[in-house]
Amino acid sequence: MAAREPRFNQHVLIDTTPMPSSIPPVQEVGASSAPLLSASYFIGARCKAYNDDFMKCKTDANGRGEIECLKEGRKVTRCAAGVLEDINKSCLEEFRKHWTCLDDNNQQLWQCRRLERGLNKCVFDNLKLEKTIPGTPENEVPVHLRKKQIFAHSLLSQ
């Protein structure tokens, strides 16, 4: 048995240093992992230019990008929050069903393909954003469009 008593730090550490005035303020997205995963391809489709600028800044900063790239990072955050807001306005029911399924199935996309199809259709019809998976071979049906999911354990996902 250890000779000393364990100590746990339960204090929240907050950096109180104000941001420079040159960095525009932005609200946090305020979503958990399931809604972010559900909307991730739509966020990627709409926010690609902002994300590319941010990644280029981080690459050019040679490891010092935390401060130098805050403006670009804030633009990405603002864009992602806008996409989530638009999806909530246009496709709330489908969106909620899909991310709840993801939440209930350990974030496994293949368990929720049936609900995903409804979300994809709604988002395309209302926002004109399409889910495309980068690197998908051109001669194959993308995994999210396949009618039967091999690993799905539920008939509801088909």
C-alpha positions in Angstrom: 0.0 0.0 0.0 1.2 3.5 -0.8 2.6 5.6 2.0 1.1 8.8 0.9 -2.6 9.8 0.4 -3.8 10.5 -3.1 -4.5 14.1 -4.1 -7.0 15.1 -6.7 -7.1 18.5 -8.3 -10.7 19.4 -8.8 -10.1 23.0 -9.8 -10.9 24.2 -13.3 -8.0 26.0 -14.8 -9.1 29.0 -16.8 -6.7 31.3 -18.6 -8.0 34.8 -17.8 -5.7 36.5 -20.2 -7.9 38.5 -22.6 -7.6 37.7 -26.3 -6.0 40.4 -28.5 -8.4 42.8 -30.0 -7.2 41.7 -33.5 -8.9 38.3 -32.9 -12.6 38.4 -33.6 -14.7 36.9 -30.8 -16.8 33.8 -31.6 -19.3 31.7 -29.7 -18.5 28.1 -29.2 -20.4 25.6 -31.4 -22.1 24.1 -28.3 -22.7 20.6 -29.7 -21.6 17.2 -28.5 -19.8 14.6 -30.6 -22.9 12.9 -32.0 -24.5 16.0 -33.7 -21.0 17.1 -34.9 -20.4 13.7 -36.4 -23.9 13.7 -38.0 -23.3 17.1 -39.6 -19.5 16.7 -40.2 -19.7 16.1 -44.0 -22.1 19.0 -44.5 -19.8 21.2 -42.4 -16.9 20.0 -44.5 -18.8 20.8 -47.7 -19.8 24.4 -46.8 -16.7 25.3 -44.8 -14.0 23.8 -47.0 -12.4 27.2 -48.0 -12.2 28.3 -44.3 -10.8 25.0 -43.2 -8.2 25.0 -46.0 -7.1 28.6 -45.0 -6.8 27.4 -41.4 -4.7 24.3 -42.3 -2.5 26.4 -44.6 -1.9 28.9 -41.8 -1.0 26.0 -39.4 1.4 24.5 -42.0 3.0 27.9 -42.7 3.4 28.6 -39.0 5.8 25.7 -38.4 4.3 24.6 -35.1 3.5 28.0 -33.8 0.0 28.1 -35.2 -2.0 28.2 -32.0 -1.8 32.0 -31.8 -1.0 33.0 -35.3 -4.0 31.1 -36.8 -6.7 32.1 -34.3 -8.5 34.3 -36.9 -8.7 31.5 -39.3 -9.8 29.0 -36.6 -12.5 31.3 -35.5 -13.8 31.6 -39.1 -14.0 27.8 -39.2 -15.9 27.7 -35.9 -18.4 30.4 -37.1 -19.0 28.5 -40.3 -19.6 25.2 -38.5 -22.0 26.9 -36.1 -23.9 28.4 -39.1 -24.2 25.0 -40.8 -25.6 23.4 -37.6 -28.0 26.3 -37.2 -29.2 25.9 -40.8 -29.6 22.1 -40.4 -31.6 22.7 -37.2 -33.9 25.2 -38.9 -34.5 23.1 -42.0 -34.1 19.4 -41.0 -34.4 19.3 -37.2 -36.4 16.1 -37.0 -34.2 14.1 -39.3 -31.1 15.5 -37.8 -32.2 14.7 -34.2 -33.1 11.1 -35.2 -29.7 10.6 -36.9 -27.5 12.0 -34.1 -29.6 10.2 -31.4 -29.0 6.9 -33.3 -25.3 7.7 -33.4 -25.3 8.5 -29.7 -27.1 5.2 -29.0 -24.8 3.1 -31.2 -21.4 4.2 -30.0 -20.9 6.7 -33.0 -21.0 3.8 -35.5 -22.2 5.3 -38.7 -23.1 2.0 -40.3 -25.7 1.4 -37.6 -27.7 4.5 -38.7 -27.6 4.5 -42.5 -31.4 4.4 -42.9 -31.8 7.6 -40.8 -28.8 9.1 -42.5 -30.4 8.7 -45.9 -33.4 10.8 -44.7 -31.1 13.5 -43.3 -28.9 13.6 -46.5 -32.0 14.0 -48.6 -33.5 16.8 -46.4 -30.2 18.7 -46.3 -29.7 18.4 -50.0 -33.3 19.5 -50.8 -33.2 22.5 -48.4 -29.6 23.6 -48.1 -28.1 22.1 -51.4 -25.3 20.4 -49.4 -24.3 17.0 -50.5 -22.4 14.3 -48.5 -19.3 13.2 -50.4 -16.7 11.1 -48.8 -13.2 12.0 -49.9 -11.1 9.2 -51.4 -14.1 7.1 -52.5 -13.2 5.1 -55.6 -15.1 6.3 -58.6 -16.2 2.8 -59.7 -17.7 1.9 -56.4 -21.0 2.8 -54.7 -20.1 5.1 -51.7 -20.6 3.3 -48.4 -23.4 5.7 -47.2 -25.4 4.9 -50.4 -25.2 1.1 -50.2 -28.6 -0.5 -49.5 -27.2 -3.2 -47.2 -24.7 -2.5 -44.4 -22.6 -5.6 -43.8 -21.8 -5.0 -40.1 -25.1 -3.5 -39.0 -26.7 -5.5 -36.3 -30.1 -4.0 -36.6 -32.7 -4.2 -39.4 -33.5 -0.6 -38.6 -30.2 0.5 -40.1 -30.9 -1.0 -43.5 
